[in-house]
C-alpha cells in the first residue's frame, strides 16, 4: 500500500453506482489519494448511504446535491467543486467517474507524479474494457471480472482524463480536464510523456466544451492509463438504458444504450490484467472497511437495493446480446 498523499485529491460525481463504489474508493486510497471527494445526486440504491459510512472512516468526503432540471449533474458538480475547500486546497486533482480507475505505469500515484517531472498535468488515455463475455455480472470485483479491452489505437482510446496541479491557473473544472486561464503557461503531457500542444491545452469542441481527445496516433499508455469499465456486464448497460441516465445531460436524460453504444465501447480484443498487481492490497483494504459495522450494514443494504433495481432486465439484456452479435457484421468506426 502507498501512503496516501494529503495534497492529492480525487473528485467524482455519481448516481446509483451500486456497491462497486466500495472497491473504487478502496482502490484509489490504496494507490495514494489522500482525499476523495464524491458528489451524489438523487440516489435510489443506497450507494449514497454507503459513501456516508465510508466518510465515517475518514476515507471519503461525501456531498449530496440535487441539480436543477435544466443543469446536467456533471456541470453542477463542476461549479460546486470549485467552491469546495478540499478541492481548492489540493496540490493535485483528478476527476474521474465511478467506472474509471487510475492505473499508473509506475504502480502508484507518487510514482506517476515523479514521472511527470515539472509538468503541470498529464492527460491519460482511456483503456476501454468490454463485457468480457458476461451478460450478468459474475459477482467478483470489477477489476477482476472484466479483463478484456479495446486496443490502444481504437478511436475511443483517444479520450483522456487529466491529473493536474490545482492552482490559480485553473479557471474551471470539466470532467475530462480543467479549463486553464487564457494565456496561462501550462505544460501538459500526453500519456507518452511528450508535451501536448496549445491546440489541445486550450482547445474547445463545437459545443464549447474543452477538448477531451488527443490526436490520432497520440495515444500511449507509457505513463499510465485510465481503466474505463464502461460496459461491465450487459445487464449494467440494460440498467443504464432503463433507469440510470446520463450525467452530462440536463435532467439526466438517457441516450439509447443499444447497438451504437456497444459498437463504440464493447470491445474485447486484448487481455489486460495490469491493475491486478494491486489485488492483494485491495482485497485487504476492502476487508478492513467491512470490519466497521456501519460500512458492513450499508454495503449489504446497497447490494440488496441495487439487485432489486436491476430486477428482471433479461429481455433488454437479451436484446443487447443480439446487438453484440450484430457488431461482428458492422464496420468499426475507430482507428
C-alpha positions as CSV (number, residue, x, y, z in Angstrom):
1,X,0.0,0.0,0.0
2,X,1.2,3.5,-0.9
3,X,0.9,6.1,1.8
4,X,-2.0,8.5,0.9
5,X,-0.7,11.9,-0.3
6,X,-2.6,14.5,1.6
7,X,-2.2,17.0,-1.2
8,X,-3.7,14.7,-3.8
9,X,-7.5,14.8,-4.3
10,X,-9.8,12.6,-6.3
11,X,-13.1,14.0,-7.4
12,X,-16.2,12.2,-8.7
13,X,-19.9,12.7,-9.5
14,X,-22.1,9.6,-9.1
15,X,-25.6,8.4,-9.2
16,X,-26.8,4.9,-8.5
17,X,-23.4,3.2,-8.9
18,X,-24.2,0.4,-6.5
19,X,-21.9,-1.5,-4.2
20,X,-19.0,-1.1,-6.7
21,X,-18.2,2.3,-5.0
22,X,-16.5,0.4,-2.1
23,X,-14.0,-1.1,-4.5
24,X,-13.5,2.2,-6.3
25,X,-12.8,4.2,-3.0
26,X,-10.6,1.5,-1.6
27,X,-8.5,1.1,-4.7
28,X,-7.8,4.8,-5.1
29,X,-7.0,5.2,-1.4
30,X,-4.6,2.2,-1.8
31,X,-2.6,3.8,-4.7
32,X,-2.2,7.1,-2.9
33,X,-5.1,9.5,-2.9
34,X,-5.2,11.2,0.5
35,X,-8.5,13.0,-0.2
36,X,-11.5,11.6,-2.1
37,X,-14.5,13.9,-2.7
38,X,-17.7,12.4,-4.1
39,X,-20.9,14.3,-5.0
40,X,-24.0,12.1,-5.5
41,X,-27.4,13.2,-6.8
42,X,-30.8,11.5,-6.3
43,X,-29.6,8.0,-5.5
44,X,-32.1,5.2,-5.0
45,X,-29.7,2.3,-4.5
46,X,-28.2,3.1,-1.1
47,X,-24.8,3.9,-2.6
48,X,-25.0,7.4,-1.0
49,X,-25.5,5.8,2.4
50,X,-22.5,3.5,1.7
51,X,-20.4,6.6,0.9
52,X,-21.6,8.2,4.2
53,X,-20.4,5.1,6.1
54,X,-17.0,5.3,4.3
55,X,-16.9,9.0,5.3
56,X,-17.3,7.9,8.9
57,X,-13.9,6.1,8.4
58,X,-12.3,9.2,7.0
59,X,-11.9,7.6,3.6
60,X,-14.1,9.9,1.6
61,X,-15.8,13.3,1.8
62,X,-19.4,12.8,0.6
63,X,-21.8,15.5,-0.5
64,X,-25.4,15.1,-1.7
65,X,-26.8,17.6,-4.2
66,X,-29.9,17.9,-6.4
67,X,-29.2,19.7,-9.6
68,X,-31.9,21.8,-11.2
69,X,-33.7,20.0,-14.1
70,X,-32.0,22.2,-16.7
71,X,-28.5,21.6,-15.3
72,X,-26.5,18.4,-16.1
73,X,-25.3,16.7,-12.9
74,X,-21.6,16.9,-14.0
75,X,-21.9,20.6,-14.8
76,X,-23.4,21.2,-11.4
77,X,-20.5,19.4,-9.7
78,X,-18.0,21.4,-11.7
79,X,-19.4,24.5,-10.0
80,X,-19.7,23.0,-6.6
81,X,-16.2,21.6,-6.6
82,X,-14.6,24.9,-7.3
83,X,-16.1,26.1,-4.0
84,X,-15.0,23.0,-2.1
85,X,-12.2,23.6,0.3
86,X,-10.7,20.2,-0.2
87,X,-10.7,20.6,-3.9
88,X,-9.4,24.1,-3.9
89,X,-6.7,23.3,-1.4
90,X,-5.4,20.3,-3.3
91,X,-2.0,20.3,-4.9
92,X,-3.0,17.7,-7.4
93,X,-6.6,16.8,-8.7
94,X,-8.0,14.1,-10.8
95,X,-11.7,14.0,-11.7
96,X,-13.0,10.6,-12.8
97,X,-16.2,8.6,-12.8
98,X,-17.1,5.6,-10.7
99,X,-16.4,3.2,-13.6
100,X,-12.8,4.6,-14.1
101,X,-9.7,3.5,-12.2
102,X,-6.3,5.3,-12.4
103,X,-3.7,2.7,-13.4
104,X,-0.3,4.3,-13.3
105,X,2.6,2.5,-15.1
106,X,4.7,3.3,-12.0
107,X,2.2,1.5,-9.8
108,X,1.0,4.3,-7.6
109,X,0.2,8.0,-7.6
110,X,3.6,9.0,-6.2
111,X,5.4,7.2,-9.0
112,X,3.2,8.8,-11.6
113,X,3.8,12.3,-10.2
114,X,7.5,11.7,-10.1
115,X,7.5,10.5,-13.7
116,X,5.8,13.8,-14.7
117,X,8.8,15.8,-13.6
118,X,8.0,19.5,-13.7
119,X,4.9,19.1,-15.9
120,X,1.6,20.7,-14.7
121,X,-0.7,17.9,-15.9
122,X,-0.8,14.5,-17.6
123,X,-3.7,13.6,-19.9
124,X,-4.0,9.8,-19.6
125,X,-5.9,7.8,-22.3
126,X,-8.8,5.5,-21.7
127,X,-8.3,1.8,-21.7
128,X,-11.9,0.8,-22.5
129,X,-12.9,-2.6,-21.1
130,X,-15.8,-4.6,-22.6
131,X,-18.2,-7.1,-21.1
132,X,-15.5,-9.8,-21.2
133,X,-18.3,-12.2,-22.3
134,X,-20.5,-11.6,-19.3
135,X,-24.2,-11.0,-19.8
136,X,-24.7,-10.9,-16.0
137,X,-22.0,-9.6,-13.5
138,X,-20.1,-12.6,-12.1
139,X,-20.1,-11.3,-8.6
140,X,-16.3,-10.6,-8.2
141,X,-14.5,-7.3,-8.1
142,X,-14.8,-5.1,-11.2
143,X,-11.1,-5.2,-11.6
144,X,-11.1,-9.0,-11.5
145,X,-14.2,-9.8,-13.6
146,X,-13.5,-7.6,-16.6
147,X,-10.2,-8.1,-18.2
148,X,-10.8,-7.8,-22.0
149,X,-10.3,-4.4,-23.5
150,X,-10.1,-2.4,-26.7
151,X,-6.6,-1.9,-28.3
152,X,-4.6,1.3,-27.8
153,X,-5.3,2.5,-31.3
154,X,-9.1,2.3,-31.0
155,X,-10.7,5.7,-31.6
156,X,-12.3,5.8,-28.1
157,X,-8.9,5.3,-26.6
158,X,-8.0,8.9,-27.6
159,X,-10.2,10.2,-24.8
160,X,-8.3,11.3,-21.7
161,X,-8.8,12.1,-18.1
162,X,-6.3,14.5,-16.6
163,X,-4.3,14.6,-13.4
164,X,-3.3,18.2,-12.9
165,X,-1.9,20.8,-10.5
166,X,-4.8,22.6,-8.8
167,X,-3.7,26.2,-8.6
168,X,-4.7,29.7,-9.7
169,X,-4.2,28.9,-13.4
170,X,-7.3,26.6,-13.3
171,X,-10.3,28.7,-14.2
172,X,-12.9,26.0,-14.0
173,X,-13.3,22.2,-14.0
174,X,-14.6,19.8,-16.5
175,X,-15.0,16.0,-16.3
176,X,-12.1,15.3,-18.7
177,X,-9.6,18.1,-18.0
178,X,-9.6,21.5,-16.4
179,X,-10.1,24.8,-18.2
180,X,-6.9,26.8,-17.8
181,X,-7.0,30.6,-17.8
182,X,-6.2,32.2,-21.2
183,X,-2.5,32.8,-21.6
184,X,-1.5,30.6,-18.6
185,X,1.8,28.9,-19.0
186,X,0.9,25.2,-18.7
187,X,2.8,22.1,-19.6
188,X,0.5,19.2,-20.2
189,X,1.9,15.7,-21.0
190,X,0.4,13.1,-23.2
191,X,0.4,9.5,-21.9
192,X,3.7,9.1,-23.8
193,X,5.4,11.8,-21.7
194,X,5.6,14.2,-24.7
195,X,4.2,17.7,-24.2
196,X,0.8,18.3,-25.8
197,X,0.4,21.4,-28.0
198,X,-1.6,24.6,-27.5
199,X,-4.5,23.3,-29.6
200,X,-5.2,20.6,-27.0
201,X,-4.4,22.5,-23.9
202,X,-6.7,25.4,-24.7
203,X,-8.9,23.7,-27.4
204,X,-12.7,23.7,-27.4
205,X,-15.1,21.5,-29.3
206,X,-18.1,22.8,-31.3
207,X,-20.3,22.6,-28.2
208,X,-17.8,24.9,-26.4
209,X,-16.7,22.1,-24.0
210,X,-13.0,21.6,-23.6
211,X,-11.2,19.3,-26.0
212,X,-11.1,15.8,-24.5
213,X,-9.4,13.7,-27.2
214,X,-5.8,13.7,-28.3
215,X,-5.0,13.5,-32.0
216,X,-4.8,10.2,-33.9
217,X,-1.8,8.1,-33.0
218,X,-1.0,10.2,-29.9
219,X,-2.5,7.5,-27.6
220,X,0.0,6.0,-25.2
221,X,0.0,4.0,-22.0
222,X,3.6,4.7,-21.2
223,X,2.9,6.8,-18.1
224,X,-0.4,5.1,-17.2
225,X,-3.9,4.7,-18.3
226,X,-7.5,5.1,-17.1
227,X,-9.1,1.7,-16.9
228,X,-12.6,2.5,-18.1
229,X,-15.1,-0.2,-17.2
230,X,-17.7,1.4,-19.3
231,X,-19.7,-1.7,-20.1
232,X,-19.2,-4.1,-17.2
233,X,-21.8,-6.9,-17.8
234,X,-24.6,-6.4,-20.4
235,X,-27.2,-6.2,-17.6
236,X,-25.4,-3.0,-16.5
237,X,-25.9,-1.5,-19.9
238,X,-29.6,-2.6,-19.7
239,X,-29.7,-0.8,-16.3
240,X,-28.4,2.4,-17.9
241,X,-30.9,2.1,-20.7
242,X,-33.8,1.6,-18.4
243,X,-33.1,3.5,-15.2
244,X,-29.9,5.5,-14.6
245,X,-29.5,8.2,-17.2
246,X,-26.6,10.4,-18.4
247,X,-24.6,12.7,-16.2
248,X,-23.8,15.1,-19.0
249,X,-27.5,15.6,-20.0
250,X,-29.8,18.0,-18.2
251,X,-32.3,16.1,-16.2
252,X,-30.1,13.0,-16.5
253,X,-31.8,12.1,-19.8
254,X,-30.5,8.8,-21.2
255,X,-29.3,8.2,-24.7
256,X,-30.3,4.8,-26.0
257,X,-27.7,2.4,-24.7
258,X,-28.0,-0.1,-27.5
259,X,-26.2,-1.1,-30.6
260,X,-24.4,2.2,-31.1
261,X,-23.2,2.3,-27.5
262,X,-21.9,-1.3,-27.8
263,X,-20.2,-0.5,-31.1
264,X,-18.4,2.4,-29.5
265,X,-17.3,0.7,-26.3
266,X,-17.9,-3.1,-26.1
267,X,-14.5,-4.3,-27.5
268,X,-12.8,-7.3,-26.0
269,X,-9.8,-7.6,-28.3
270,X,-7.0,-7.8,-25.7
271,X,-6.4,-9.0,-22.2
272,X,-5.2,-6.5,-19.7
273,X,-4.7,-7.6,-16.0
274,X,-2.1,-5.0,-15.1
275,X,-4.3,-3.5,-12.4
276,X,-4.4,-6.8,-10.6
277,X,-0.9,-6.3,-9.2
278,X,-2.9,-4.3,-6.5
279,X,-5.3,-7.1,-5.9
280,X,-4.0,-8.5,-2.5
281,X,-3.8,-5.0,-1.1
282,X,-7.2,-4.1,-2.5
283,X,-8.9,-7.1,-1.0
284,X,-7.3,-6.4,2.4
285,X,-8.4,-2.8,2.3
286,X,-12.0,-3.7,1.4
287,X,-11.9,-6.3,4.3
288,X,-10.7,-3.5,6.6
289,X,-13.6,-1.3,5.6
290,X,-16.1,-4.1,6.1
291,X,-14.9,-4.6,9.6
292,X,-16.7,-1.4,10.5
293,X,-20.3,-2.3,11.4
294,X,-21.7,0.8,9.7
295,X,-19.9,0.1,6.5
296,X,-20.9,-3.6,6.5
297,X,-24.6,-2.7,7.1
298,X,-24.6,0.0,4.4
299,X,-22.8,-2.3,1.9
300,X,-25.3,-5.2,2.5
301,X,-28.2,-2.8,2.1
302,X,-26.7,-1.3,-1.1
303,X,-26.2,-4.8,-2.6
304,X,-29.8,-5.7,-1.9
305,X,-31.3,-2.5,-3.2
306,X,-29.1,-2.5,-6.3
307,X,-30.0,-6.1,-7.1
308,X,-33.7,-5.2,-6.7
309,X,-33.3,-2.2,-9.0
310,X,-31.6,-4.5,-11.6
311,X,-34.7,-6.6,-11.3
312,X,-35.6,-8.7,-14.3
313,X,-33.7,-7.0,-17.2
314,X,-33.3,-10.3,-19.0
315,X,-35.3,-9.1,-22.1
316,X,-33.2,-6.0,-22.5
317,X,-30.0,-7.9,-21.8
318,X,-31.0,-10.5,-24.5
319,X,-31.6,-7.7,-27.0
320,X,-28.2,-6.3,-26.1
321,X,-26.6,-9.7,-26.6
322,X,-28.2,-9.7,-30.1
323,X,-26.7,-6.3,-30.7
324,X,-23.3,-7.6,-29.6
325,X,-23.6,-10.4,-32.1
326,X,-24.5,-7.9,-34.8
327,X,-21.3,-5.9,-34.1
328,X,-19.4,-8.7,-35.8
329,X,-21.0,-7.8,-39.1
330,X,-20.7,-4.0,-38.7
331,X,-17.8,-1.9,-39.8
332,X,-15.9,-0.4,-36.9
333,X,-15.5,3.4,-36.7
334,X,-12.2,3.6,-34.9
335,X,-8.6,3.7,-36.0
